[in-house]
Amino acid sequence: MGRILLVLFIIVPALELWTIVEVGKRIGGWQTFLVIVLTGIVGAYLAKKEAARVWAYAQRDMASGIVPTRAILDGICVFAGGVFLISPGFLTDIAGILLVLPFTRALFRNLLLVWIQRLLASGRPFFFFRR
């Protein structure tokens, strides 16, 4: 867990800052700022659109009496992608786009499914609910 937190809170922001500085050197400061703001706006719109689509799929499955497993996994991916797209930076924007777009989201959905299946098969509880 400590390694994951190290990556999330130190290495990723450092790489983002380095990328922003390098892009700023190449295209200029204001242009870099505008690209970051534009990707945030477009990313929020795209995430909202895909979330509505995933929600419609989940409702359709539930109306048919089917557990919406795929829609839930897609929802997790779209949520994570939306968070990445709203956060400033080019690397997180790339990750966010890959998680939000339907044709690339399938890869991440399958990886998430395999990860959850392995955790459940190992017998280790990893979901904690508080009431």
Secondary structure by P-SEA (a helix, b strand, c coil): caaaaaaaccaaaaaaaaaaaaaaaaccaaaaaaaaaaaaaaaaaaaaaaaaaaaaaaaaaaaacccaaaaaaaaaaaaaaaaaaacccaaaaaaaaaaccaaaaaaaaaaaaaaaaaaaaaccccccccc
